[in-house]
């Protein structure tokens, strides 16, 4: 008998029913994607859906893009196991969205056309900046994809009650292939429709679960918290870790043990709050609407949906702690990532669990599709067309290169997602946020708001932030040195950097590098483009003409 404690089959519902609901859902969404994909004829259709979506539609799609597997699976699991400290992810993700809106969303939309690099290279030297920005986009997208793949693998493993690693790895591979097919067939139009549907289903499903949780505990928030504390008090999980049951209501359970953990929390907070403003797949959504007015309208809808969702994750997290319990969560396939599906099973039985899990799967599909398109645009539009072909490639060639990129980055994310399956997906997404805040955000802010900023500063900021973040992640406990690392080892490995998130070092390093690079580098002498960029970013004048062109 192996040391893993295996749950009885009924504890994860009926596998046949679960997979049947999945197949039905995949067939329906694939049909929608294929119908939308038939209208994808030009590069603008593939990358931005031809800027043909309304503000309401785009608001739903933004919420669908932003509310990832980390938001649903990871945060609910983190709150169920670590309480208050787990809810910090919800707070960070939501506050980050507000920072992105206030600082970069509309100026980026007014200046760019397809990608983040369009903005960064607007008044700088095209080739070096586009290559650097493309690398930043690719690594952010890859780390985000790893989290989604790990979440999808955990989710399907729970549904099929799979505990053996080799079968879980196979599940991740199959899920990855399905996701690649979605993007290749549908482009941005198909992706946007899936994201809209997913946003409605996810927020609706979470709302039903929230109400049902209060019904199940027969009381309000106080009754729910008391039940969560009581369930933790009798758990092996709390006894093994040696903390008081009430600790799940107090800060510090995960990040308060010592100075290293406290610094890790500060690093996480910085990465979460600043990361969204550098996430290329979220920012790219602002290019899918025809006017600045529609962009602002889409923001309003996105805030309503995203804010409501993150408030409800608190109820679901403590609901999972109270009704499912930490022991059952940690022993399930996917561990913390299984908390939300198991809560659905506890509330409404196998059918409800299958439906909620299908919604969670839609969450993964929608986010992965957006990420894949963003990564493909970075290669097809920024590197192949602007750098390798000097802007002379045809749109058909760009789309073909982009499709090849989707396949390559999809395979990479499958392999790395298999290695990361033991990690909480909210934690994995936090790494992507750290890379985005390090590699992309300093250059975006400097480009938009510092007139003296030049090409040397841009390249220095991007590469310094990107390389610093990647090196620190590689030498952190996230990759080696613990039982849940990508390469598991107890007290060994190569983790000389003690923090799991590099943001506290890599983000300031990128800002400093951009500043120093600008001071020592030669001016670009592009005052006319600087003036045009400033007018467009603040007023939107000339945007529609650029889009039509």
C-alpha positions as CSV (number, residue, x, y, z in Angstrom):
1,X,0.0,0.0,0.0
2,X,1.6,3.3,-1.0
3,X,1.9,6.2,1.4
4,X,-0.7,8.3,-0.4
5,X,-4.0,8.2,1.3
6,X,-6.6,7.4,-1.3
7,X,-10.1,8.7,-1.1
8,X,-13.0,6.5,-1.8
9,X,-14.4,6.9,-5.3
10,X,-17.7,8.5,-4.1
11,X,-15.6,11.2,-2.4
12,X,-14.9,12.7,-5.8
13,X,-18.3,12.0,-7.4
14,X,-19.1,9.8,-10.4
15,X,-16.2,9.9,-12.9
16,X,-18.4,8.8,-15.8
17,X,-20.9,11.6,-15.1
18,X,-18.1,14.1,-14.6
19,X,-16.3,13.3,-17.9
20,X,-19.6,13.2,-19.8
21,X,-20.5,16.8,-18.7
22,X,-16.9,17.8,-19.8
23,X,-17.3,16.3,-23.2
24,X,-20.6,18.0,-23.8
25,X,-19.1,21.3,-22.7
26,X,-16.1,20.9,-25.0
27,X,-18.3,20.0,-28.0
28,X,-20.5,23.1,-27.4
29,X,-17.6,25.5,-27.0
30,X,-15.6,24.0,-29.8
31,X,-18.6,24.5,-32.1
32,X,-18.8,28.2,-31.1
33,X,-15.1,28.6,-31.6
34,X,-15.1,27.0,-35.1
35,X,-18.1,29.2,-36.2
36,X,-16.3,32.3,-35.0
37,X,-13.0,31.1,-36.6
38,X,-14.6,31.1,-40.0
39,X,-14.6,34.9,-40.0
40,X,-10.9,35.1,-39.2
41,X,-9.3,36.3,-42.4
42,X,-6.8,39.0,-41.6
43,X,-4.1,39.4,-38.9
44,X,-6.3,42.0,-37.1
45,X,-9.1,39.3,-36.9
46,X,-6.7,36.8,-35.4
47,X,-5.0,39.1,-32.9
48,X,-7.8,41.5,-31.9
49,X,-11.0,40.2,-33.4
50,X,-11.0,43.1,-35.8
51,X,-11.7,45.5,-32.9
52,X,-15.4,44.6,-33.4
53,X,-16.6,44.0,-29.9
54,X,-18.8,46.3,-27.8
55,X,-17.8,47.5,-24.4
56,X,-20.2,45.1,-22.7
57,X,-18.9,42.2,-24.6
58,X,-15.3,43.2,-24.0
59,X,-16.0,43.7,-20.3
60,X,-17.2,40.2,-20.0
61,X,-14.2,38.9,-21.9
62,X,-11.8,40.9,-19.8
63,X,-13.3,39.3,-16.7
64,X,-13.1,36.0,-18.4
65,X,-9.4,36.6,-19.2
66,X,-8.5,37.9,-15.8
67,X,-10.4,35.4,-13.6
68,X,-8.1,32.4,-14.1
69,X,-7.8,29.0,-12.6
70,X,-5.7,30.7,-9.8
71,X,-8.7,32.8,-9.0
72,X,-11.2,30.0,-8.6
73,X,-9.2,26.8,-7.8
74,X,-6.1,28.3,-6.2
75,X,-7.6,31.0,-4.0
76,X,-10.4,28.9,-2.7
77,X,-7.9,26.2,-1.7
78,X,-5.5,28.8,-0.2
79,X,-8.2,30.2,2.0
80,X,-9.5,26.8,3.0
81,X,-6.0,25.8,4.2
82,X,-4.4,29.1,5.4
83,X,-7.4,31.3,6.0
84,X,-6.6,35.0,6.2
85,X,-3.3,34.7,4.4
86,X,-5.0,32.9,1.5
87,X,-7.4,35.8,1.1
88,X,-4.5,38.1,0.5
89,X,-4.4,36.6,-3.1
90,X,-7.9,37.9,-3.7
91,X,-7.1,41.3,-2.4
92,X,-3.9,41.5,-4.4
93,X,-5.4,40.4,-7.6
94,X,-8.3,42.9,-7.3
95,X,-6.2,45.9,-6.2
96,X,-3.8,45.1,-9.1
97,X,-6.7,45.5,-11.6
98,X,-7.4,49.0,-10.3
99,X,-3.7,49.9,-10.6
100,X,-3.7,48.7,-14.2
101,X,-6.7,50.8,-15.0
102,X,-5.5,54.0,-13.5
103,X,-2.0,53.9,-14.9
104,X,-1.8,52.0,-18.2
105,X,-5.0,50.6,-19.7
106,X,-6.4,53.5,-21.7
107,X,-3.0,55.1,-22.7
108,X,-1.9,51.6,-24.0
109,X,-5.1,51.2,-25.9
110,X,-4.8,54.6,-27.5
111,X,-1.1,54.1,-28.6
112,X,-1.0,50.4,-29.6
113,X,-2.5,48.3,-32.3
114,X,-2.0,44.6,-31.7
115,X,0.6,44.1,-28.9
116,X,2.3,45.7,-25.9
117,X,5.5,46.1,-28.0
118,X,3.6,48.5,-30.3
119,X,3.5,50.9,-27.4
120,X,7.0,50.3,-26.0
121,X,8.6,50.8,-29.5
122,X,6.4,53.7,-30.6
123,X,9.0,56.5,-30.0
124,X,12.0,54.2,-29.5
125,X,14.2,52.1,-31.9
126,X,11.9,49.4,-33.2
127,X,14.0,46.3,-33.4
128,X,15.8,46.1,-30.0
129,X,12.7,47.1,-28.1
130,X,10.3,44.8,-29.9
131,X,12.7,41.8,-29.4
132,X,13.0,42.6,-25.7
133,X,9.3,43.1,-25.2
134,X,8.5,39.9,-27.1
135,X,10.8,38.0,-24.7
136,X,9.0,39.5,-21.8
137,X,5.6,38.6,-23.2
138,X,6.7,35.1,-24.0
139,X,8.0,34.3,-20.5
140,X,5.0,35.9,-18.7
141,X,2.6,33.9,-21.0
142,X,4.6,30.7,-20.4
143,X,4.5,31.0,-16.6
144,X,0.8,31.9,-16.7
145,X,0.2,28.9,-18.9
146,X,2.1,26.6,-16.5
147,X,-0.4,27.6,-13.8
148,X,-3.4,27.0,-16.0
149,X,-2.1,23.5,-17.1
150,X,-1.4,22.6,-13.5
151,X,-4.9,23.7,-12.5
152,X,-6.5,21.8,-15.4
153,X,-4.6,18.7,-14.5
154,X,-5.6,18.9,-10.8
155,X,-9.2,19.5,-11.8
156,X,-9.6,16.6,-14.2
157,X,-7.7,14.3,-11.8
158,X,-10.3,15.1,-9.1
159,X,-13.1,14.4,-11.5
160,X,-11.7,11.1,-12.6
161,X,-10.4,10.2,-9.1
162,X,-6.8,9.8,-10.5
163,X,-4.0,9.7,-8.0
164,X,-1.1,8.2,-9.9
165,X,1.3,10.8,-11.3
166,X,1.7,9.2,-14.7
167,X,-2.1,9.4,-15.4
168,X,-2.2,12.9,-14.1
169,X,0.5,13.8,-16.5
170,X,-1.5,12.2,-19.3
171,X,-4.5,14.3,-18.3
172,X,-2.4,17.5,-18.5
173,X,-1.2,16.5,-22.0
174,X,-4.7,15.9,-23.3
175,X,-6.1,19.1,-21.8
176,X,-3.2,21.0,-23.4
177,X,-3.9,19.6,-26.8
178,X,-7.6,20.6,-26.5
179,X,-6.6,24.1,-25.6
180,X,-4.2,24.4,-28.5
181,X,-7.0,23.3,-30.8
182,X,-9.3,26.1,-29.4
183,X,-6.8,28.8,-30.3
184,X,-5.7,27.5,-33.7
185,X,-9.4,27.2,-34.8
186,X,-10.9,30.3,-33.3
187,X,-8.3,33.1,-33.0
188,X,-9.2,36.1,-31.0
189,X,-12.9,36.1,-32.0
190,X,-13.5,32.5,-30.9
191,X,-11.4,33.1,-27.8
192,X,-13.5,36.2,-26.9
193,X,-16.8,34.4,-27.2
194,X,-15.5,31.6,-25.0
195,X,-14.3,34.2,-22.5
196,X,-17.7,35.9,-22.4
197,X,-19.5,32.7,-21.9
198,X,-17.1,31.6,-19.2
199,X,-17.3,34.9,-17.3
200,X,-21.1,34.6,-17.0
201,X,-20.9,30.9,-16.1
202,X,-18.1,31.4,-13.5
203,X,-19.6,34.4,-11.7
204,X,-23.1,32.8,-11.8
205,X,-21.8,29.4,-10.5
206,X,-19.8,31.1,-7.7
207,X,-22.8,33.1,-6.7
208,X,-25.0,29.9,-6.5
209,X,-22.2,28.2,-4.4
210,X,-22.0,31.2,-2.1
211,X,-25.7,31.3,-1.4
212,X,-25.8,27.5,-1.0
213,X,-22.9,27.6,1.4
214,X,-24.8,29.9,3.8
215,X,-27.8,27.6,3.5
216,X,-25.6,24.6,4.3
217,X,-24.1,26.1,7.4
218,X,-27.6,27.5,8.4
219,X,-26.3,30.9,9.2
220,X,-24.4,34.0,8.2
221,X,-20.7,34.8,8.0
222,X,-20.1,34.4,11.7
223,X,-21.6,30.9,11.7
224,X,-19.5,30.0,8.7
225,X,-16.3,31.2,10.3
226,X,-17.1,29.3,13.5
227,X,-17.7,26.2,11.6
228,X,-14.4,26.6,9.7
229,X,-12.5,27.0,13.0
230,X,-14.3,23.9,14.5
231,X,-13.4,21.8,11.4
232,X,-9.8,22.8,11.5
233,X,-9.7,22.1,15.3
234,X,-10.4,18.4,14.7
235,X,-8.2,18.0,11.6
236,X,-5.0,16.0,11.3
237,X,-3.8,18.8,9.0
238,X,-3.8,21.5,11.8
239,X,-2.3,19.0,14.3
240,X,0.5,18.1,12.0
241,X,1.4,21.7,11.4
242,X,1.0,22.6,15.0
243,X,-1.2,25.7,14.9
244,X,-4.3,26.7,16.7
245,X,-7.6,26.2,14.8
246,X,-8.4,29.9,15.2
247,X,-5.2,30.8,13.3
248,X,-7.1,30.6,10.0
249,X,-8.9,33.8,11.0
250,X,-5.7,35.7,11.8
251,X,-2.8,37.0,9.6
252,X,0.5,35.2,9.6
253,X,-0.5,31.5,9.3
254,X,1.5,31.2,6.0
255,X,3.6,34.3,5.9
256,X,4.2,35.2,9.6
257,X,6.5,32.5,10.9
258,X,9.7,34.4,10.6
259,X,11.4,37.3,8.9
260,X,12.0,35.3,5.7
261,X,8.2,34.5,5.4
262,X,7.3,38.1,6.1
263,X,9.6,39.3,3.4
264,X,8.1,36.7,1.1
265,X,4.7,38.2,1.8
266,X,5.9,41.7,1.0
267,X,7.4,40.3,-2.2
268,X,4.1,38.6,-3.1
269,X,2.1,41.7,-2.4
270,X,4.3,43.9,-4.6
271,X,4.2,41.4,-7.4
272,X,0.4,41.0,-7.3
273,X,-0.4,44.7,-7.1
274,X,2.0,45.7,-9.9
275,X,1.8,42.6,-12.0
276,X,-1.6,43.1,-13.8
277,X,-0.4,46.4,-15.3
278,X,2.3,44.4,-17.1
279,X,0.2,41.4,-18.1
280,X,0.2,41.5,-22.0
281,X,-2.8,39.2,-22.4
282,X,-5.0,41.4,-20.3
283,X,-3.8,44.6,-21.8
284,X,-4.3,43.2,-25.3
285,X,-8.0,43.0,-24.7
286,X,-8.3,46.8,-24.9
287,X,-7.4,46.5,-28.6
288,X,-10.6,44.5,-29.4
289,X,-13.0,47.5,-29.0
290,X,-13.4,50.2,-31.7
291,X,-13.4,53.4,-29.5
292,X,-12.0,54.7,-26.2
293,X,-15.6,55.1,-25.0
294,X,-16.2,51.4,-25.5
295,X,-12.9,50.7,-23.7
296,X,-14.1,52.6,-20.7
297,X,-17.4,50.9,-20.8
298,X,-15.7,47.5,-20.8
299,X,-13.7,48.5,-17.8
300,X,-16.9,49.3,-15.8
301,X,-18.3,45.8,-16.5
302,X,-15.0,44.2,-15.7
303,X,-14.7,45.9,-12.3
304,X,-18.2,44.8,-11.3
305,X,-17.7,41.2,-12.3
306,X,-14.1,40.9,-10.9
307,X,-14.9,42.7,-7.7
308,X,-17.9,40.6,-7.0
309,X,-16.1,37.4,-7.7
310,X,-13.2,38.1,-5.4
311,X,-15.5,38.9,-2.5
312,X,-17.3,35.6,-3.0
313,X,-14.0,33.6,-2.9
314,X,-13.8,34.4,0.8
315,X,-17.1,32.7,1.4
316,X,-16.1,29.7,-0.8
317,X,-12.7,29.3,0.9
318,X,-14.1,29.2,4.4
319,X,-17.0,27.2,3.2
320,X,-14.6,24.5,1.9
321,X,-12.8,24.6,5.2
322,X,-16.1,24.2,7.1
323,X,-17.9,21.7,4.9
324,X,-15.1,19.7,3.3
325,X,-12.3,20.1,5.8
326,X,-8.5,20.4,5.4
327,X,-7.9,16.7,5.6
328,X,-10.1,15.7,2.7
329,X,-8.7,18.6,0.6
330,X,-5.1,17.8,1.2
331,X,-5.6,14.1,0.4
332,X,-7.5,14.7,-2.8
333,X,-5.7,14.7,-6.2
334,X,-4.5,18.3,-6.7
335,X,-4.6,19.0,-3.0
336,X,-5.5,22.7,-2.4
337,X,-6.6,23.0,-6.0
338,X,-9.4,20.5,-5.3
339,X,-11.1,22.5,-2.6
340,X,-13.7,24.3,-4.9
341,X,-14.8,21.1,-6.8
342,X,-15.1,19.2,-3.5
343,X,-17.2,22.0,-2.0
344,X,-19.5,21.7,-5.0
345,X,-19.8,18.0,-4.4
346,X,-20.6,18.5,-0.8
347,X,-23.3,21.1,-1.6
348,X,-25.0,19.6,-4.6
349,X,-23.7,16.1,-5.3
350,X,-22.1,14.7,-8.3
351,X,-24.1,16.5,-11.0
352,X,-23.4,19.9,-9.4
353,X,-19.8,19.1,-9.0
354,X,-19.6,18.1,-12.7
355,X,-21.2,21.4,-13.7
356,X,-19.0,23.6,-11.5
357,X,-15.9,21.7,-12.7
358,X,-16.9,22.2,-16.3
359,X,-17.2,26.0,-15.5
360,X,-13.7,25.8,-13.9
361,X,-12.4,24.0,-17.0
362,X,-13.9,26.8,-19.2
363,X,-12.0,29.2,-17.0
364,X,-8.8,27.4,-17.9
365,X,-9.7,27.3,-21.6
366,X,-10.5,30.9,-21.8
367,X,-7.4,32.2,-20.1
368,X,-5.1,29.8,-21.9
369,X,-6.6,30.9,-25.3
370,X,-5.9,34.5,-24.5
371,X,-2.4,33.8,-23.3
372,X,-1.6,31.7,-26.4
373,X,-2.8,34.4,-28.8
374,X,-0.8,37.0,-26.9
375,X,2.4,34.9,-27.1
376,X,1.8,34.2,-30.8
377,X,1.3,37.9,-31.6
378,X,4.6,38.6,-29.9
379,X,6.4,36.2,-32.2
380,X,4.4,36.7,-35.4
381,X,3.8,40.5,-35.3
382,X,6.8,41.8,-33.2
383,X,9.7,39.4,-34.0
384,X,8.8,37.9,-37.4
385,X,7.2,40.9,-39.1
386,X,8.8,43.9,-37.5
387,X,12.3,42.6,-36.9
388,X,13.0,39.7,-39.3
389,X,11.0,41.0,-42.2
390,X,11.3,44.7,-41.6
391,X,7.5,45.1,-41.7
392,X,7.2,43.5,-45.2
393,X,5.6,40.2,-44.4
394,X,2.1,39.5,-45.5
395,X,-0.7,39.1,-42.9
396,X,-1.1,35.4,-43.9
397,X,2.6,34.8,-43.1
398,X,2.3,36.5,-39.7
399,X,-0.7,34.4,-38.8
400,X,1.1,31.2,-39.9
401,X,4.1,32.0,-37.7
402,X,1.7,32.8,-34.9
403,X,0.0,29.4,-35.2
404,X,3.3,27.6,-35.1
405,X,4.2,29.6,-32.0
406,X,1.0,28.5,-30.3
407,X,1.9,24.8,-30.8
408,X,5.5,25.3,-29.5
409,X,4.5,27.3,-26.4
410,X,1.6,24.9,-25.8
411,X,4.0,21.9,-25.7
412,X,6.3,23.7,-23.3
413,X,3.5,24.7,-21.0
414,X,2.3,21.0,-20.9
415,X,5.7,19.7,-19.9
416,X,6.3,22.4,-17.2
417,X,2.6,22.2,-16.1
418,X,3.2,18.5,-15.3
419,X,6.2,19.3,-13.2
420,X,4.2,22.0,-11.3
421,X,1.1,20.0,-10.5
422,X,1.8,19.9,-6.7
423,X,1.9,23.7,-6.5
424,X,-1.1,25.8,-5.7
425,X,-2.1,27.5,-9.0
426,X,-2.6,30.9,-7.3
427,X,1.1,30.7,-6.2
428,X,2.2,29.8,-9.7
429,X,0.2,32.8,-11.2
430,X,1.9,35.0,-8.6
431,X,5.2,34.1,-10.3
432,X,3.9,35.2,-13.7
433,X,2.8,38.5,-12.0
434,X,6.3,39.0,-10.7
435,X,7.8,38.5,-14.1
436,X,5.2,40.8,-15.7
437,X,5.9,43.5,-13.1
438,X,9.6,43.1,-13.5
439,X,10.0,42.8,-17.2
440,X,7.1,44.9,-18.6
441,X,5.8,47.4,-16.1
442,X,8.8,49.7,-15.7
443,X,9.2,50.1,-19.4
444,X,5.5,50.7,-19.9
445,X,5.4,53.4,-17.3
446,X,8.7,55.1,-18.4
447,X,7.5,55.0,-22.0
448,X,4.2,56.6,-21.2
449,X,5.2,59.2,-18.6
450,X,9.0,60.0,-18.9
451,X,9.9,62.1,-21.9
452,X,13.7,61.5,-21.7
453,X,13.3,57.7,-21.7
454,X,15.3,56.1,-24.5
455,X,16.0,52.8,-26.2
456,X,18.9,51.9,-23.9
457,X,16.8,52.4,-20.8
458,X,13.9,50.3,-22.3
459,X,16.2,47.4,-23.2
460,X,18.0,47.6,-19.9
461,X,14.8,47.6,-17.9
462,X,13.2,44.7,-19.7
463,X,16.2,42.3,-19.7
464,X,17.2,43.2,-16.1
465,X,13.8,42.6,-14.8
466,X,13.2,39.4,-16.8
467,X,16.6,37.8,-16.2
468,X,16.6,38.7,-12.5
469,X,13.1,37.3,-11.9
470,X,13.8,34.1,-13.8
471,X,17.2,33.5,-12.1
472,X,15.7,34.1,-8.6
473,X,12.7,31.8,-9.4
474,X,15.0,29.1,-10.6
475,X,17.1,29.2,-7.4
476,X,14.0,29.5,-5.1
477,X,12.1,26.9,-3.1
478,X,9.4,27.0,-5.9
479,X,11.7,25.0,-8.2
480,X,13.8,22.9,-5.7
481,X,14.4,22.2,-2.0
482,X,10.9,21.2,-0.8
483,X,8.5,18.3,-1.2
484,X,6.2,20.4,-3.3
485,X,8.8,22.0,-5.6
486,X,8.9,21.4,-9.3
487,X,11.9,19.2,-8.6
488,X,11.0,17.8,-5.2
489,X,13.7,17.4,-2.5
490,X,13.7,17.7,1.2
491,X,16.4,20.2,2.3
492,X,18.4,19.7,-0.9
493,X,18.3,21.0,-4.4
494,X,19.8,24.3,-5.4
495,X,17.5,26.8,-3.7
496,X,19.9,29.4,-2.3
497,X,17.3,32.2,-2.7
498,X,15.0,31.9,0.3
499,X,11.9,33.7,-1.0
500,X,9.4,32.0,-3.2
501,X,8.5,35.2,-5.1
502,X,11.3,37.4,-6.5
503,X,9.3,40.6,-6.9
504,X,10.9,42.5,-3.9
505,X,14.3,42.4,-5.7
506,X,13.5,42.0,-9.5
507,X,10.9,44.8,-9.7
508,X,13.1,47.6,-8.2
509,X,16.1,46.3,-10.1
510,X,14.2,46.8,-13.4
511,X,13.2,50.3,-12.5
512,X,16.7,51.2,-11.5
513,X,18.2,49.6,-14.7
514,X,15.7,51.6,-16.8
515,X,16.7,54.8,-15.1
516,X,20.4,54.2,-15.3
517,X,20.2,53.0,-18.9
518,X,18.4,56.2,-19.9
519,X,21.0,58.4,-18.2
520,X,24.0,56.7,-19.8
521,X,22.4,55.9,-23.2
522,X,22.2,58.2,-26.2
523,X,18.9,60.2,-26.8
524,X,16.8,58.7,-29.6
525,X,16.0,62.2,-31.0
526,X,12.4,61.3,-31.8
527,X,10.7,64.4,-30.4
528,X,8.0,64.3,-33.1
529,X,7.0,60.8,-32.2
530,X,7.2,61.6,-28.5
531,X,4.7,64.5,-29.0
532,X,2.4,62.3,-31.0
533,X,2.5,59.5,-28.5
534,X,1.7,61.9,-25.6
535,X,-1.3,63.3,-27.5
536,X,-2.6,59.9,-28.5
537,X,-2.1,58.4,-25.1
538,X,-4.0,61.2,-23.3
539,X,-6.7,62.0,-25.8
540,X,-7.1,59.0,-28.1
541,X,-6.8,61.3,-31.2
542,X,-5.7,59.3,-34.2
543,X,-6.5,55.9,-32.7
544,X,-9.4,55.1,-35.0
545,X,-7.3,56.1,-38.1
546,X,-4.5,53.9,-37.0
547,X,-6.8,50.9,-36.4
548,X,-8.5,51.4,-39.8
549,X,-5.0,51.6,-41.5
